[in-house]
Amino acid sequence: MQTKQKSRLLGLLKDYLLIVVGSVLYVISVKCFAAPMQIPSGGVSGIALLTNYLWKLPIGVVTMALNVPLLLAGFKGLGRDFFCKTMFMIIFSSILTDLAGFLPVFEGDILLASVFGGILKGVGYGLIIRTGGTSGGVDVIGKFMYKHFSVPMGTTSMAVNVCVLLGSAAALKSMELLMYGIIMQYAVSNMTDAVVYGSDHQKKALIITRKPEETAKALMERVGHGVTALHGIGMYTGEEREVLLCVIRRHEANQVKKMILEIDDTAFMMLSDVNEVLGRGFKQLRVE
């Protein structure tokens, strides 16, 4: 029992340490790159940045004032762990943002500021999301819209971000800044996904062939990956078929295509991208 409690405490300590690191990266992105260049951003943080650009209001105070009520209102549907980690991130990053006047300000090219600022913010968000928390704001609204109106969270997030970006561009009267904001948002999104899901993008192969045993043997022996046979029925012909399922690495795709062509040139194969593969032969199955 004590071992489990100790393991849980160490896990929580690691999570909150990652939140601190992620929050610091977020603050550097805002204070060193976004705010000095007045680059628009999406979500609640984008609203806070806009109020700073227009009226010089403190970014951290506005961020906290907008996020905390949303979190408290959605407390029941968020879960204790999610709520605590998100609230800690918001309070810590908001205070740090307004105290971080000592950070150096980037005064170079605005395109570089958009890209590198987006990379830092994306890595920061990714670390926070891996712990089970979020940056607040839009995620809370998304959960509410999904629960009560069945609106997908991605749709809500996109709608809010677009509205904030367009509103910021209108208030700042600059289409150029809007485009830089979109570049930064793109960098944030891609880096967040890279940190959360890793760069372990592989291919899933579904193969329908008249020679399933021979094909499966070749995949296991020549490529070195396991194969699972799924039972299928061709609805047009009524014939029973074995559908082979195999996950392969991206660089192995052409090798597999040639191999299957040699075995059965009438085979039907579908290849699709897989964001993350956990298990034997790939990444170890574990929770960070």
KOLBAMI-717009 format. One record per residue: residue in three letters; y negated, z negated, x negated of N, C-alpha, C, O in turn. Coordinates in steps of 0.05 Angstrom, whole numbers. Atoms other than C-alpha are relative to their C-alpha. Layout:
REM KOLBAMI-717009
SITE    aa   n_north     n_up   n_east   ca_north    ca_up   ca_east   c_north     c_up   c_east   o_north     o_up   o_east
SITE   ALA         Y        Z        X          Y        Z         X         Y        Z        X         Y        Z        X
...
//
This chain:
REM KOLBAMI-717009
SITE    aa   n_north     n_up   n_east   ca_north    ca_up   ca_east   c_north     c_up   c_east   o_north     o_up   o_east
SITE   MET        24        0      -17          0        0         0       -25        0      -17       -44       15      -12
SITE   GLN        23        1       18        -48      -18       -56        -4       26      -15       -27       34      -20
SITE   THR         2      -26       13        -32       47       -91       -13       21       18       -30       36        8
SITE   LYS        12      -19      -19        -50       87       -28       -30       -6        3       -46       13        4
SITE   GLN        28        7       -3       -115       48       -20       -16        8      -25       -39       18      -23
SITE   LYS        14       -7       25       -133       59       -93        -3       30       -2       -25       40      -10
SITE   SER         1      -29        1       -117      133       -88       -22       10       20       -36       29       14
SITE   ARG        20       -8      -20       -160      138       -25       -29       -6      -10       -47       10       -6
SITE   LEU        26        7       10       -218      102       -58        -9       19      -23       -32       27      -24
SITE   LEU         6      -19       21       -214      147      -119        -7       27       11       -25       41        1
SITE   GLY         6      -25      -13       -213      207       -73       -28        0       12       -43       20        9
SITE   LEU        27        2      -11       -276      183       -37       -21        0      -21       -42       13      -18
SITE   LEU        19        0       22       -310      169      -103        -5       28      -11       -27       36      -17
SITE   LYS         2      -27        9       -295      239      -126       -16       17       19       -32       33       10
SITE   ASP        14      -16      -20       -320      269       -61       -30       -5       -1       -46       13       -1
SITE   TYR        28        6        0       -386      232       -64       -14        8      -26       -37       14      -27
SITE   LEU        11       -9       26       -395      249      -137        -5       30        2       -26       40       -8
SITE   LEU         4      -29       -3       -386      323      -119       -24        5       18       -39       24       14
SITE   ILE        23       -3      -17       -437      314       -63       -26       -4      -16       -46       10      -11
SITE   VAL        24        5       16       -487      285      -113        -5       25      -18       -28       34      -20
SITE   VAL         3      -24       17       -475      344      -161       -10       24       16       -28       38        8
SITE   GLY         8      -22      -17       -481      394      -104       -28       -3        9       -43       17       11
SITE   SER        28        5       -9       -545      362       -79       -20        5      -22       -41       16      -17
SITE   VAL        18       -5       23       -576      364      -149        -4       30       -4       -26       39       -9
SITE   LEU         2      -29        3       -560      438      -154       -18       12       22       -34       30       17
SITE   TYR        16       -9      -23       -591      449       -85       -30       -6       -5       -47       11       -1
SITE   VAL        27        7        5       -654      412      -105       -13       17      -22       -36       25      -20
SITE   ILE        10      -18       22       -661      452      -170        -6       28       11       -27       40        4
SITE   SER         5      -26      -13       -655      516      -129       -26        1       15       -41       20       13
SITE   VAL        24        1      -16       -709      495       -82       -25       -4      -16       -45       10      -13
SITE   LYS        24        7       14       -758      463      -130        -8       19      -23       -31       23      -28
SITE   CYS         5      -17       23       -751      510      -189        -3       30        7       -17       44       -6
SITE   PHE         0      -28       -6       -740      577      -154       -12        7       27       -31       23       28
SITE   ALA         8       -8      -27       -750      581       -78       -29       -8        6       -46        9       13
SITE   ALA        26        9       -8       -811      538       -66       -23       11      -16       -43       20       -5
SITE   PRO        22      -11       15       -855      562      -124        -6       30        7       -29       38        5
SITE   MET         3      -28       -6       -843      635      -104        -4        5       30        -8       28       38
SITE   GLN         2       -2      -29       -848      621       -29        21       19       12        15       35       29
SITE   ILE       -22      -17      -10       -781      654       -17        11      -12       26        19      -36       25
SITE   PRO       -11       11      -25       -758      646        56        29       -7       -2        44        5      -19
SITE   SER       -28        7        0       -692      613        70         9       -4       29        -8       -6       47
SITE   GLY       -11        3      -27       -646      605       130         4      -29        7         2      -47      -10
SITE   GLY        -7       27       -9       -628      544       171       -22      -20        0       -46      -13       -1
SITE   VAL        19       22       -1       -662      477       174       -16       -2      -26       -40       -7      -26
SITE   SER        14        1       25       -679      479       100       -21       22       -1       -42       18      -14
SITE   GLY        20      -22       -1       -715      545       113       -25       -8       16       -47       -1        9
SITE   ILE        22       10      -16       -758      512       167       -17      -20      -17       -41      -19      -16
SITE   ALA        14       20       17       -775      455       118       -16       14      -21       -39        7      -27
SITE   LEU        15      -16       20       -794      506        65       -25       13       11       -46       14       -1
SITE   LEU        22      -14      -13       -838      544       114       -23      -20        5       -47      -13        1
SITE   THR        21       19       -5       -876      481       133       -14       -8      -26       -38      -15      -26
SITE   ASN        12        6       26       -887      468        59       -19       23       -9       -40       18      -19
SITE   TYR        16      -23        7       -913      539        48       -26        0       15       -48        7        5
SITE   LEU        23       -2      -17       -961      535       107       -18      -24        0       -43      -21       -1
SITE   TRP        16       24       -3       -984      463       110         5      -21      -22        -6      -43      -20
SITE   LYS        -5       18       22       -959      432        45        14      -26        7        11      -46       -6
SITE   LEU       -15       24       -8       -914      383        82        23       -4      -19        34       16      -29
SITE   PRO       -22        5       19       -862      349        38        27       11       10        35        5       33
SITE   ILE       -25      -13       -8       -797      389        40        21      -20        8        35      -17       29
SITE   GLY       -21       19       -5       -751      329        37        -4      -15       26        15      -19       41
SITE   VAL         5       15      -25       -785      290        93         5       17       24        17        8       43
SITE   VAL        -4      -18      -23       -785      350       140        30        6        4        40        6       26
SITE   THR       -29       -5       -1       -712      365       123        15      -23       13        32      -19       30
SITE   MET       -12       24      -11       -692      294       139        -7       -4       29         9      -11       46
SITE   ALA        10        4      -27       -735      291       202        14       20       19        18       13       43
SITE   LEU       -14      -20      -17       -700      354       229        30       -5        2        42       -1       23
SITE   ASN       -29        3        1       -629      339       207        11      -25       12        31      -25       26
SITE   VAL       -11       26       -9       -619      265       222         3       -1       30        24       -9       39
SITE   PRO        -4        0      -29       -632      271       297        23       17       10        38       10       28
SITE   LEU       -22      -18       -7       -584      330       301        27      -13       -5        45      -11       11
SITE   LEU       -25       13        7       -530      291       265         6      -23       19        29      -26       28
SITE   LEU        -4       23      -18       -540      229       308         8        9       28        25       -3       41
SITE   ALA        -7      -11      -27       -538      271       372        28       10        1        41        9       22
SITE   GLY       -27      -11        0       -473      303       351        21      -18      -12        42       -8      -20
SITE   PHE       -18       19       14       -440      241       322        28        0       11        48        0       -4
SITE   LYS       -26        3      -12       -383      237       372        18       24       -6        42       21       -9
SITE   GLY       -17      -24        4       -360      309       361         3        8      -29        17       27      -35
SITE   LEU        -1       -8       28       -367      309       285        22      -13      -16        33       -2      -35
SITE   GLY       -20       16       15       -318      256       262       -14      -17      -21       -35       -9      -32
SITE   ARG        13       19       17       -334      196       219        -4       10      -28       -25        7      -40
SITE   ASP         1       -9       28       -318      226       151       -21       22       -3       -37       22      -22
SITE   PHE        19      -22        1       -357      290       165       -29      -11        3       -47       -3      -12
SITE   PHE        26       11       -5       -416      250       192       -11      -15      -24       -34      -11      -33
SITE   CYS         9       17       22       -419      201       134        -8       17      -25       -28       13      -37
SITE   LYS         5      -17       24       -415      254        79       -24       18        4       -40       22      -14
SITE   THR        23      -17       -6       -465      300       113       -26      -16        0       -46       -8      -11
SITE   MET        24       17        0       -514      243       125        -8       -9      -28       -31       -9      -34
SITE   PHE         6        7       28       -508      220        53       -13       23      -15       -32       19      -29
SITE   MET        11      -24       14       -521      291        28       -29        4        8       -46       10       -9
SITE   ILE        27       -5      -11       -582      299        73       -20      -20      -11       -42      -13      -21
SITE   ILE        19       21        9       -614      232        54        -4        2      -30       -27        1      -39
SITE   PHE         2       -1       29       -598      238       -20       -17       24       -9       -35       21      -25
SITE   SER        13      -24        9       -621      310       -28       -29        1       10       -47       11       -5
SITE   SER        28        1      -10       -684      299        15       -17      -17      -17       -40      -10      -24
SITE   ILE        15       18       17       -707      240       -26        -4       12      -28       -26       11      -39
SITE   LEU         2      -12       27       -691      275       -91       -19       24       -1       -33       28      -20
SITE   THR        18      -23       -1       -728      338       -69       -29       -8       -3       -45        4      -18
SITE   ASP        28        9        1       -793      300       -59        -7      -16      -25       -31      -20      -31
SITE   LEU         5       15       25       -785      260      -123         3       18      -25        -2        9      -47
SITE   ALA        -7      -17       22       -766      320      -166       -24       17      -10       -20       40      -18
SITE   GLY        23      -15       10       -837      341      -185         0        5      -30       -15       21      -40
SITE   PHE        -2       -2       29       -817      334      -258        15       25       -8        15       33      -32
SITE   LEU       -17      -23        6       -771      395      -254       -18       24       -8       -39       28        4
SITE   PRO        16      -24        8       -797      458      -290         0       21       21        20       26       34
SITE   VAL         3      -21      -20       -822      514      -245         4       27      -13        -8       33      -33
SITE   PHE        -5      -27       10       -795      584      -256       -24       18        7       -32       19       30
SITE   GLU        24      -17       -4       -854      632      -265         5       29       -7       -14       44      -11
SITE   GLY        -6      -28        8       -818      697      -280         2       18       24       -12       15       44
SITE   ASP        -4      -20      -21       -793      754      -236        11      -12       25        30      -28       24
SITE   ILE        -9       11      -26       -784      738      -162        28        8        7        42       -7       20
SITE   LEU       -27       -9       -5       -720      779      -159        20      -19      -14        40      -27       -3
SITE   LEU       -17       19       15       -689      735      -214         0      -27       14        21      -40       15
SITE   ALA         1       25      -14       -713      674      -176        18        0       25        31      -20       30
SITE   SER       -16       -2      -25       -679      698      -112        30       -1       -7        45      -14        6
SITE   VAL       -28       -2        7       -613      713      -147        10      -27      -12        30      -38       -2
SITE   PHE        -9       25       13       -608      651      -192        -4      -24       18        13      -43       18
SITE   GLY         3       21      -19       -636      606      -139        22        0       21        32      -21       28
SITE   GLY       -22       -2      -19       -585      632       -90        27       -8      -11        43      -21        2
SITE   ILE       -25        7       13       -529      623      -140         3      -31       -2        23      -42        5
SITE   LEU        -1       29        3       -547      550      -153         4      -13       27        20      -32       30
SITE   LYS        -3       12      -27       -555      534       -79        28        5       11        40      -13       23
SITE   GLY       -27       -6       -9       -489      569       -63        21      -17      -13        39      -27        1
SITE   VAL       -19       18       14       -451      530      -116        -3      -29       11        17      -42       15
SITE   GLY         5       26      -11       -483      466       -90        12       -4       27        26      -23       32
SITE   TYR       -11        1      -27       -465      480       -18        31        1       -1        44      -14       14
SITE   GLY       -29       -2        2       -394      500       -39        13      -26       -8        33      -34        3
SITE   LEU       -11       26        9       -382      434       -75        -1      -20       23        17      -36       27
SITE   ILE         3       19      -22       -408      395       -14        21        6       22        33      -12       33
SITE   ILE       -19       -8      -21       -365      435        35        29       -7       -8        45      -14        9
SITE   ARG       -28        6        9       -302      424        -8         7      -30        4        30      -37        6
SITE   THR        -5       28       -5       -310      349         3         4       -6       29        14      -28       36
SITE   GLY        -3        5      -29       -309      357        79       -27       -5       13       -28      -11       37
SITE   GLY        26        3      -12       -384      351        89       -14       27        3        -1       48       -2
SITE   THR        15      -24       -2       -438      403       102       -29       -6       -7       -37      -29      -13
SITE   SER        28        4        5       -512      414        91       -15       -9       26       -39      -12       26
SITE   GLY        12        9      -25       -524      393       164       -11       22       17        -2       45       15
SITE   GLY        16      -19      -16       -571      428       212        16       20       16        26       14       37
SITE   VAL       -12      -23      -14       -541      495       231        29       -6        7        39        2       28
SITE   ASP       -28        6       -5       -469      470       225         3      -18       24        22      -15       40
SITE   VAL        -1       18      -23       -483      415       276        -5       15       25         8       12       45
SITE   ILE         6      -17      -24       -515      464       324        23       18        6        30       22       30
SITE   GLY       -23      -17       -4       -456      511       313        23      -14       14        35       -2       32
SITE   LYS       -21       16      -12       -406      457       331        -6       -5       30        12       -4       46
SITE   PHE         8        6      -28       -445      440       395         3       26       17        14       24       39
SITE   MET        -1      -25      -15       -450      513       417        29        9        4        36       20       25
SITE   TYR       -28       -7       -3       -376      524       404        14      -17       21        30       -8       37
SITE   LYS       -14       19      -18       -354      462       442        -8        4       29         8        2       47
SITE   HIS        10        0      -27       -398      471       503        -3       29       12        -2       32       36
SITE   PHE         4      -27      -10       -408      547       508        19       20      -12        17       44       -7
SITE   SER       -20      -18       13       -350      576       466       -12       22      -16        -1       43      -20
SITE   VAL        13      -19       18       -399      612       421        11       -5      -29         9      -28      -38
SITE   PRO       -10        4       27       -367      623       352       -21      -12      -19       -44       -5      -17
SITE   MET        19       13       18       -398      580       297       -14       20      -18       -37       17      -25
SITE   GLY        12      -20       17       -409      641       253       -23       15       14       -43       21        1
SITE   THR        21      -13      -15       -450      674       308       -25      -17        2       -47       -7       -1
SITE   THR        23       18       -2       -494      613       318       -14       -2      -27       -39       -1      -28
SITE   SER        12        2       26       -505      606       243       -16       25       -7       -38       23      -17
SITE   MET        14      -25        6       -523      679       235       -26        3       17       -47       11        6
SITE   ALA        24       -2      -18       -571      677       295       -22      -18       -9       -45      -10      -10
SITE   VAL        21       19        8       -607      615       271       -13        9      -27       -37        9      -30
SITE   ASN        10       -9       26       -613      641       199       -18       25        3       -39       26      -10
SITE   VAL        17      -24       -4       -640      709       222       -27       -7       13       -48        2        4
SITE   CYS        25        8      -14       -691      676       269       -19      -14      -20       -43       -9      -20
SITE   VAL        16       15       19       -715      629       214       -12       19      -21       -35       17      -29
SITE   LEU        10      -19       20       -720      685       162       -22       18       11       -42       23       -2
SITE   LEU        20      -17      -12       -757      731       210       -26      -15        6       -48       -5        2
SITE   GLY        23       16       -6       -803      675       232       -16       -7      -25       -41       -7      -25
SITE   SER        13        6       25       -818      657       160       -15       25      -10       -38       22      -20
SITE   ALA        13      -25        9       -834      730       143       -25        5       17       -45       14        6
SITE   ALA        23       -5      -17       -880      735       203       -23      -20       -6       -46      -12       -7
SITE   ALA        20       20        6       -916      670       186       -13        5      -27       -37        0      -30
SITE   LEU        11       -5       27       -924      690       113       -11       29       -2       -24       36      -22
SITE   LYS        10      -28       -2       -941      762       134         8       17      -24        -8       30      -38
SITE   SER       -10      -14       23       -897      792        81        29       10        5        47       -7        6
SITE   MET       -27      -12       -2       -838      840        90        15       -2      -27        39       -5      -28
SITE   GLU       -12        2       27       -827      837        15        14      -27       -4        36      -28      -15
SITE   LEU       -12       26        2       -815      762        17        25       -2       17        45      -16       10
SITE   LEU       -24        0      -17       -766      773        75        24       12      -15        46        1      -13
SITE   MET       -22      -13       14       -725      820        32        11      -17      -23        35      -18      -28
SITE   TYR        -9       18       21       -723      771       -25        15      -24       12        34      -33        0
SITE   GLY       -14       21      -14       -702      717        24        28        8        8        47       -7        6
SITE   ILE       -27      -10       -7       -644      761        47        17        2      -25        41       -5      -23
SITE   ILE       -15       -1       25       -623      772       -25        10      -28       -8        33      -32      -16
SITE   MET        -8       27        6       -623      697       -37        21      -10       19        41      -23       10
SITE   GLN       -20        9      -20       -584      684        28        27       13       -6        47        0       -3
SITE   TYR       -25      -14        7       -533      736         6        14      -14      -24        38      -18      -24
SITE   ALA       -11       13       23       -524      702       -61        11      -28        7        32      -35       -3
SITE   VAL        -9       26       -9       -518      634       -27        27        3       14        46      -12        8
SITE   SER       -24       -3      -15       -464      659        20        24        7      -18        46       -4      -14
SITE   ASN       -22       -8       18       -422      693       -34         8      -22      -19        32      -26      -24
SITE   MET        -7       21       19       -426      635       -83        14      -24       15        31      -37        4
SITE   THR       -12       21      -16       -409      585       -28        30        6        5        47      -11        1
SITE   ASP       -28       -9       -5       -346      625       -10        16       -2      -26        39      -10      -25
SITE   ALA       -14        0       26       -328      631       -84         9      -28       -8        30      -32      -18
SITE   VAL        -6       28        7       -331      556       -94        20      -12       19        38      -26       10
SITE   VAL       -17       12      -20       -297      537       -29        28       12       -1        48       -3       -1
SITE   TYR       -26      -14       -1       -241      589       -31        11        8      -27        34       16      -29
SITE   GLY        -8       -8       27       -239      604      -105        -1       31       -2        -7       45       17
SITE   SER         0      -29        5       -234      673      -136        28       11        1        34       33      -10
SITE   ASP       -28       -8       -1       -160      678      -120         5       19       23        23       14       39
SITE   HIS        -4      -19      -21       -166      738       -74        23       18       -7        24       31      -28
SITE   GLN       -24      -15        4        -99      771       -68         5       19       23       -12       22       41
SITE   LYS        -7      -19      -21        -64      822       -23        25       -9       15        44      -18        3
SITE   LYS       -23        5      -17        -17      811        35        12       27        8        -2       44       18
SITE   ALA       -13      -26       -7         34      867        44        20       -4       23        38      -21       21
SITE   LEU       -20       -1      -22         71      880       109        13       27       -2        -1       48        0
SITE   ILE       -15      -25        5        125      932        99        22        5       20        39      -12       24
SITE   ILE       -21       -8      -19        166      967       152        16       23      -13         5       45      -18
SITE   THR       -16      -20       15        223     1006       119        29        1       11        39      -18       22
SITE   ARG       -28       -3       -8        292     1033       134        19      -12      -21        43      -15      -16
SITE   LYS       -16       11       21        316     1002        69       -11      -28       -8       -21      -31      -30
SITE   PRO        12       26        5        294      929        74        13      -16      -23        -1      -29      -39
SITE   GLU       -14       15       21        347      899        28        -8       11      -28       -13       -4      -46
SITE   GLU         7      -13       26        333      949       -29       -29       -5       -7       -35      -10      -30
SITE   THR        29        4        5        258      942       -21        -5      -29       -8       -20      -34      -27
SITE   ALA         4       28        6        260      866       -20        11       -7      -28        -2      -22      -42
SITE   LYS       -11        5       27        305      865       -82       -18       10      -22       -22       -3      -42
SITE   ALA        18      -11       20        257      910      -119       -25      -17       -3       -35      -21      -25
SITE   LEU        24       17        0        197      867      -100         5      -26      -15       -12      -35      -31
SITE   MET        -7       26       13        232      803      -124         6        4      -29        -2      -13      -46
SITE   GLU        -8       -4       28        260      832      -188       -21       13      -17       -25        5      -40
SITE   ARG        18      -15       16        207      881      -211       -29      -10        1       -44       -7      -18
SITE   VAL        27       11       -3        144      847      -185         0      -30       -4       -19      -42      -14
SITE   GLY        -3       29        5        169      775      -186       -11      -18       22       -18      -41       17
SITE   HIS        10       17      -22        145      751      -118        21       -2       22        38       15       26
SITE   GLY       -18        4      -22        183      722       -59        -6       19       23       -28       28       26
SITE   VAL         2      -18      -23        195      764         3        12      -14       24        33      -27       23
SITE   THR       -10       11      -25        203      741        75         5       22       20       -12       40       24
SITE   ALA        -6      -21      -20        238      784       127        -6      -10       28         4      -32       36
SITE   LEU         7        7      -28        210      782       198        14       20       18        15       44       12
SITE   HIS       -15      -18      -18        250      810       256       -20       14       18       -38        1       30
SITE   GLY        18      -15      -17        214      866       293        15       21       16        37       29        9
SITE   ILE       -12      -21      -16        227      918       346       -21       22        4       -44       16       12
SITE   GLY        18      -22       -4        194      987       348        -2        5       30        17       13       43
SITE   MET         3       -2      -29        165      990       418         3       28       11         9       33       34
SITE   TYR        -2      -28       -8        165     1066       420        29        9        0        39       22       19
SITE   THR       -28       -9        3        237     1077       396        19      -21       10        42      -14       17
SITE   GLY       -18       22       -8        266     1009       416        19       -8      -23        37      -25      -18
SITE   GLU       -17        6       22        298     1005       347        -8      -27      -13       -32      -34      -15
SITE   GLU         5       25       14        305      937       312        -5        6      -29         9       22      -42
SITE   ARG         7       -4       28        272      934       244        -6      -27      -13       -14      -46        0
SITE   GLU         8       23       15        261      884       189       -28        6      -12       -32       26      -24
SITE   VAL        27       -3       11        187      874       171        -2      -19      -24         2      -44      -21
SITE   LEU         1       16       24        179      849       100       -29      -10       -5       -48        5       -4
SITE   LEU        26       12        6        122      801        84         0       -9      -29        18      -24      -38
SITE   CYS         2        8       28        100      792        12       -29       -1       -8       -46       15        0
SITE   VAL        27        2       11         37      768       -23         1        8      -29        17       -1      -45
SITE   ILE         1      -10       28         19      805       -87       -28       -3      -11       -47       -6        3
SITE   ARG        26        1       13        -37      803      -137       -13       27        2         0       48        4
SITE   ARG        14      -25       -5        -91      855      -132         8       22      -19        10       45      -12
SITE   HIS        -6      -20       19        -73      890      -196        29       11        3        36       31      -10
SITE   GLU       -27       -9       -5         -1      897      -171         2       20       23        24       30       28
SITE   ALA        -1      -16      -25        -20      937      -109        11       29       -6        28       38        9
SITE   ASN        -9      -28        6        -11     1007      -141        29        1       -8        43       19       -1
SITE   GLN       -28        2        8         54      986      -173        19       -2       24        39       12       25
SITE   VAL       -17        4      -24         82      964      -106         0       26       17        21       33       27
SITE   LYS         1      -25      -15         58     1028       -72        20       21      -11        35       33        3
SITE   LYS       -17      -20       13         94     1072      -123        29       -8        3        47        9        7
SITE   MET       -27       10       -2        156     1028      -120        12        6       28        35       15       30
SITE   ILE       -10       -4      -28        162     1032       -44         3       30        6        22       38       20
SITE   LEU        -2      -29       -3        149     1108       -46        26       10      -12        39       28       -1
SITE   GLU       -25       -8       12        208     1115       -93        24       -7       17        44        8       18
SITE   ILE       -23       10      -15        254     1074       -48         2       13       27        23       22       36
SITE   ASP         0      -11      -28        233     1099        21       -27       13        5       -47       -1       11
SITE   ASP        26      -14       -4        179     1153        28        -8        1       29       -29       12       35
SITE   THR         8        1      -28        179     1142       103        -9      -28        8       -15      -33       31
SITE   ALA         8       28       -6        161     1068        97       -29       -1       10       -46       16        5
SITE   PHE        27        5      -11         99     1040       133        -9      -26      -12         4      -47       -9
SITE   MET         9       24       14         58      990        93       -29       -6        7       -46       12        7
SITE   MET        27        9       -5         -4      950       110        -8      -20      -22         6      -39      -27
SITE   LEU        10       18       20        -45      917        56       -27      -12       10       -44        2       20
SITE   SER        25       13       -8        -99      865        72        -7      -21      -20        10      -32      -34
SITE   ASP         9       20       19       -141      818        31         6      -28       10         5      -34       34
SITE   VAL        -5       28       -6       -123      744        28       -19      -16      -18       -20      -12      -42
SITE   ASN        20       15       15       -177      695         8        11      -20      -20         1      -24      -42
SITE   GLU       -11       21       17       -133      642       -21        30       -2        4        39       -2       27
SITE   VAL       -29        2       -2        -58      636       -36         9      -25      -14         3      -29      -38
SITE   LEU       -10       26       10        -26      568       -46        30       -1        0        42        6       21
SITE   GLY       -29        2        1         45      557       -68        11       11      -25        -3       20      -43
SITE   ARG       -13       -8       24         96      577      -119        -7       29       -8        -7       47        9
SITE   GLY         7      -26       11         75      635      -163       -30        5        1       -40       25      -11
SITE   PHE        29       -3       -2          1      626      -145       -13      -27       -7        -5      -40      -26
SITE   LYS        13       25        5        -44      565      -141        17      -23       11        31      -20       31
SITE   GLN       -15       24       -9        -14      495      -133       -11       -8       27       -35       -9       32
SITE   LEU         8        8      -27        -14      472       -61        -9      -29       -1         7      -47       -5
SITE   ARG        11       27        1        -60      412       -59       -27        0       13       -40       21       17
SITE   VAL        26        3      -12       -123      385       -27       -19      -11      -21       -12      -31      -34
SITE   GLU        19        9       21       -184      378       -73       -12      -26        8       -28      -37       -8
//
